[in-house]
Amino acid sequence: MGTGQPYTSLTNAGGVFDALNNGALAGNTTVTITSDLTGETGAVALTALADGGNGYSLTVQSDGTLRNITATATTTAGLIRLVGASRVSFNGQQPTGAQNLRFSNTTASAPTFSLTGDASNNTLSYLLVESANTNAGSGTIVLGSGSSTGNNNNTFTGLDVRSPGNATTASYANGIYSAGLSGTVPNSNNAVSNSQLHNFSAGAVYLAGSNNSAWSIVGNSLYQEAARSTTLIFVQVAGGNGHTVSNNSIYQTAGTNSAAFTGIYFSGGAGHTVSGNYIGGTSSGASGGTMTVGSTSGNLNGIALVVGNAPATSVQGNVIRALTNAGTSSFSNGINVGGGAVNIGDVSGNIIGDASPTQGLKVGYGYGIYVSSTAAATIANNQVLNLQTNAGLMGGCSCSASTPPAPGPRP
């Protein structure tokens, strides 16, 4: 499809989505984009594929050249909308192995991709995904309400989620945002892997409310490339059980953040795994220089947990280093447990700080590990190195029944 082809649009009336909604697949189908597609409106969503019950798939790919699918005016529901559609793949890697599809939506209140109505078993892979969606209750990629089963088993891998034109300005609020229909119809078993999400004003991944379960957020680079003035929670999980956040790098290549910062924040659910993440520094793996939060009172937390009691949440093998809060009255911690049962380091010890004093953790006051939860906590095998304070108490580990300040409100 493209210029000179039978179809010249994906989402406009008379385009590919319109044809698929009114037809049926006779087999696994590939749509190859052969030119840039400008003026996409998002007017037509792709609904459940008719295939006679055969389970056929649909793949949308490039012809081997970078193709741009752009819109400047869309419905508020989004540019590319899957409503109950399943087994759909947008694959920028085919056929050449590069990121050869770029989807860009400059509408300030609309996502670039939206999955609703039990959209499941879909894949977005090796795409450039750009957004100007500043709505804090939305995202560049949105998983909304399901109908009867939820939007489940979707895969997001090899993505570059960014501001339009790859600008370093924070043009969008959240990278990936999910809010399921209910606790019995959650968005479940979705995976975000091996992707870059950068230059957001709120968060890279935000699972809102309790209607999400068993997500996997693994092996991603989540970062800022310029100074920020908004509260940043790079990964926030507000509820649901059994989520995994592992092997991600959270950092800031340039500038400071003048508001509160939290790397990973669980504010609900139980039985989570937080492991192998690197938080801090100016490059992947908490390397390079020091990541600086310039807030005078905003808290800095590498990992913050307010979770349920059963099963316990596991926090293993994380590295939190090269982090500085320039404020003198901020309560900041490497790992902050405000509620629920946790196991910290009993399988693989966490490292908070660094052998080099200049690459440790420096804050107003706080601890390497701070636990105020009254539930069971196992804390073992961890290293807390070279903690420094600007003005007050700094300790390696504290277990207290008092309640610490929250990591910071969502914008």
C-alpha positions, 0 to 999 in steps of 0.5 A: 500500500502507498502512493500508486497502490490500491490503498493509500491509507491505513486509517482513513475511510477507504483505507486498509483498515476499512477494507479489512473490517468489511472483508475476511482473511483467506490466509496469513496476510502481509501489508507492505507500506511502499511510501510515506503515509501523511494525513492519517486521521485515525478515523477508522479503527481495526476491529476483530479480523474475520478469518472463519475461525482459522486464526490467521494473522496480519503483518504490517511492514515496510518495503525495506525503506524507512516509511513515515506514518504521520498525522497532525489531527486525529481522534482523541482515541489515537492514530492506530487503534486496535479495537478487539483486533488480535494477531496483528503485528506491526513489524519495522524490522522486516524485511531488512532488520532495521527500524523501518516504520515510524509512527508519529502523532503530534496531537497533544491529547491523543496516543499514537497506538491504542489497544482496547476491547480485548485486543490481544496477542498483538505485537509492536516490534522495532518501530519508531513511535512518536507522541505529543500526548501530554495527558497524564492519564494516557500515553504514547501507547495506551492499553485501555478497557477490555470487554470480557477478557482484557487486552492480554498477551501483547508484546512491545519490543525493540521500540524507540518511544520518543518525542516528535522528531526525536527532540530532547524536549519532553513532549509526551507524558507517558510512554506506555500506559495501561488501565484495564476495565476491572479487577476481573477483566484486567490487562494481563501478561503484556510484555515491554522488552528491549526498548528505549523510552525517553524524554517523557514528562511523567513516566516511561511505563505507567500501569494505572490502578489495580486492573493490570496483572502479570506484566513483564517490563524487562531489558529496557533503557529508560532515560532523559536527555535534558533538564526536567522540572516535573515529578518523574516516576520512570516505572510505576505499577499502581496495582495488580499482582505478579508484575516483573520489572527486571534488567532495565537501565534508568538514567539521565544523560544531561541536565538535572531534574528539579522535582522529585524522582523515583526510578521504580514505584510499586504502589499496590499488588503483591508477589512482584519481582524487581531485579537486576535493574540499574538506576542512576548515572548518565548512561546505561548500566548506571555508568558515566557521570552522576544523575542529579536531582536538583530539588530542594525538598522533592524526594529521591527514591531508587526503588519505592514499594507499598505492596501487599503481604502475600505473596512477598515482593522480591527485590534482588540484584539491583544497582542504585548508584551515581545519584545525587539530590542537591536538596537539604530537606529531602528524605531520599533512599536507595530502596524505600519500603512503605508497606507490605512483605518484602524479600530484599537481597536474600537471593542476590544482594542489591548494591546501593552506592559505589566503592568510589565516593563520587559515584555513590548516593548523596541526598539531603537525608535518608538511608540506603534501605529504609523499611517502615512497613510492619509486615515481614521483611527479609533483608540480607546480602546487600551492600550499602557503600559511600552514602553521603548527606547534604545536611542530615542523617544518612544511614545504611539500613533502617527498619521503622514503624513510622511512615515515610513521605510518599515518593511524590504525586503523579502529575 
